[in-house]
Amino acid sequence: MGDITFRAVDILKRAEIILCEDTRTSGKLLSRFGIKTKRIAYHEHNAEKMRPEIMERLGKGQAIALISDAGTPLINDPGYKLVRDCQATGHTVTTAPGACSPIVALILSGLPSDHFFYAGFLPPKSMARQKELTRFAPIPGSLIFLESPKRLAASLRDMADCLGANRPAAVTRELTKMFEEVRPGTLGDLAAHYDEAGAPKGEVVIVVGPAPAGSNDPTAEDIDKRLRDLLQNHRTKDAADILARETGLKKRDLYNRALELGQDK
C-alpha cells in the first residue's frame, strides 16, 4: 500500500469507474485511502466481453481507471488490448507510474541495467523452457523472468544448462513487501541452493546478467562438453541447433561433431 503515489490516489478518486483484476483485492487498497469509486471486474477471462462496454462508457465521456492486483498494469495482463482500442478510437490514455517488480528486481540485483530484456514467465515444461532460453541466450543484456516458486529450482537448472552455470544472476522475492529478499549468485549456485532449500514463498523474479565478454567464443573442449550435456536429453540435430543458437557457430559443423562424439561412446 505504501507504494501508491499521491497522483494515483487522486486519479482513482476522480474516476467514475475503476476496472480491477479482482474487485475484492482492489477493495482493500481503495478502502485504505478512502476511495469509494465504483469498481468493475476486468481480467483475462472477461476482457473480450467487457471491452465493448468500456468503450461505450468512454464514448459517453466517463473517466475510467484501470488497476491490477499487484504491480504495474499492462505488465503480464490484458490491459494493453484496452489501451490499443482506446488509441484506435481517439480516447486519451495516460498512466500513473508505480511499483513494477521486473524493474525493482533489476535495480536490486546488482547486475548491469544499461541493456535488459523482460521475458515474463517461461513455459512450465523443461523442454519448452530450454527452447525459449536458447532464444534469449544471445541477447546482449540482463534477462528478467517471472517464475512460480514451485518451478524455481527446475527453471534455474535449465538456465544454468542453457545460459551457463557461471552466469551471474539474482533471485528476488516479495519485492517492496515485508519479507523482501534478494539472493545473488551464479545460476549454478542458485539452482543448487533452491534444490536443497525447496520452494520459497511469495512472488519471484529472476534476473540473469549478460554473458561475459568472449563467452560466445568457446574452446573445443567447451563445445564437446556442452554437446555431451545436450545429447543426454536431445536428438543430435536438436543439440546442434541449440548450441548453434547459443554460440553463433555453424550448425552443420556442430552436428558433425555431435555425430563423432556419439560414435566415441
N, C-alpha and C positions, 0 to 999 in steps of 0.2 A: 504493500500500500504506500510505503514511503517513496517509491519510485515515480509516482504520478506527478505531473507538473501542474503548476498553477494554471497554465494555459489550457491544459486538458480538462481540468475541473470546470473551468469557465465554459468551454465548448460544450461539455456534457450537460451543464445546467441550462444552457440556452437552446440546445437541440430540442426538437419536438418529438423525435423518436430516436432511441438508441438500439442499434442492431447488435445482438450478443450471440456468441457461440452457445452459451448456457445462461439463461436469464437468472437462474438461482445463484450461480457462481458470481456473475456480474453484480447481482443484488447486494452481495456482501461489501463489495468495493464502493458502490454507489451510496449505500446506506451510511458508510463511514464518513462520507463527505456531504451528506445531506442532499443528495441528488435524487429528485423524485420524478425525473423524466420517464415517460412510458417506455418499456422495454419490449422488443420483439426478437424472437429467436431467428438467427441467420447463421447457418453452418453448412458443411459439405453435403449433408443429407437432404436439406430442403432448399438449397441455393437456387437451383434451376426454377423451382416453383415460385420462390419468393421474389426473384429479381424483377419480373414484370410489375408486381405490386409496388415494389420500392420505386421503380422508375415512374410509376403513375403518381405516387406521393410527391416525388421530386418535381414532376411536371405541374403539380398544384402549388408549388412554392414552399413545400415543407423542408425544414432543415433537418438532416438526418446524420447521426454519428454512428460509427462502426467501432466496436472494441472487440478484443479477443480475450480468451480466458487467462492468458499469460503472455507477457512479452509484447512485441510489436505486431499489429495486424498486418495481414498480407504476407507475412513470412510463414510459409507452410500452412496457409489456409486459403479458402476460395475467394477471398476479398478482391483479388486482382481482377476477376471477371466483372465484378460490380464497378470497379474503377474504369475498366475498359468501356462498359456500357454507358457510364456517365460521360466519359470523354466523347463518345460517339454521338451523344445527343446534346452536347454543349453545356452540361451541368458542371459547375465549378467543384473541384476536388482539392482538398489540402490535407495536411497531416500534422499532428502534434507529436514531435519526437518523444520517445520514451525508451524504457529498458528493452534491450534486444540481446538475447542470450548469445548468439553467434559472435556479435561484436564484443560483448563483455568478456567472453571466453578468449577471444583473440588478444584483447588487451592484457588479461591476467596471465596468459600462457607464457609470456616472456619470449615468444617466437616472432620472427620478422612479420611486420604488418604493412610493409610498403606494397606488397602484392599478395592477394589472398583470393581463394575460391571457396564459396559456400556451396557444399554439396548436399545438404539436407540429410535425410535418412537413407542409409544404404539398404539394399534388398535383405530380407530376413534369412535367406538360404545362402550357404557358404559359396557355392559355385557361382551363383549370380552376383554375389557380393564381390568375389575376386575379379570377376569380369569387369565390374564397374571400377574397382580400384585400379586396374591396369589402364583404364582410360584416363584416370586422374594422375597417374604416376609422372607423366612428363610435364605437368603444369609447373611453371617456374615461380611458385609462391606457396604460402602456407595454405593448408587444406582444412576446412571446418566441416565437421559432421555432427549430426544429432544421432543419438543411439539409445535404445532401450537398455535399462540396467541389466536385464536378463541376458541380453545378447552382447554385452560389453566385452567380456573376455574373448568370446569367439570372434568378434569383429577385430579386436586388437591383434589376435593371432593372424587373421587374414591380412591385416595391414602390415604386420611385420613380415609376412611372407611376400606380399606383393610390392610393398614400398621400401622394405629394408628394415631389418631388426634394429639397426643402429640409428635409424632416423629419429631425430628429436621430436618429442610430442608432449602433450599435456592432456590429462583427463580432468575436466572441470565438472562440478556437481552443485546443484541447488544455488545457482548464481543469484546474487543480491538477496538471498534469503538467510534465515538464521543459521543454517548448517552449511554455508558455502564452503567448498573445498576445491583446491587446485593441486593436482599431483603431477609434477613434471617428471620426465624420464625418457628413455628410449622406448620405441614401440615394443621391443623385445622384453625389456624390464617391466613395462606396464602390463603386457599380456601375462607375464609370469605372476605379477602381483595379484591381478584380479582372478587368475586361475585358482590361486590359493585362498584369497580373501573372500571370493564369491561375489555375487551381485550386490552393488551398493544400493542405497535408497535414493529416490529423488530423480530429477531430470538431469541428463548427462549430455555434455557437449565435448567432443574430442577435437583438438587442434593438432595437426601434424605439420611440422616445419618443412621448408623446402628441401629438396635433395641437395646434399653437399656438392660444391663445385667439383666437377670431374667425375661425379658418380655415374654419369652416363658413358664413361669410358672404362668398362670393367676389364680386368685381366682375363686371360684364357682360363685360369683356374676359377675365377669368379663365375664365368659363363658356364663352365662344366658343373660347378656346384649348384647353380641356380637351375640348370636344366634337369639335373638329377632330382632336385626337390620337386620341380613341376611335374616330372614324369611319374611321380608316385601317385598323382591324383588326376592327371590329364593325359589325353591321347598325344602322340608325338606331334601331330600337326598343331594342336591347340597349345601345347607347351612352347613350340617355336613361335607361334603367333603372339602369345603373352609376352615372351621375352623380347621379341622384336619391338613391341609397343613400349616396353619399359626402357630399352636401351637405344632404339633407333637403328640397330643392326639389321642386316638383310635377313628376312625370314627364311629364304632358301638356304643360306649358309647355316643358320641355326637349326633348321630341320635336318640337314645332312649330318650336323654334329650330333644331334639328338639320336639319329639312327645309329651312329657309330657308338655312342655311349650305351645304347640299348644292346648292341652286339657284344659289348665288353662285359655284360652281366654274366 
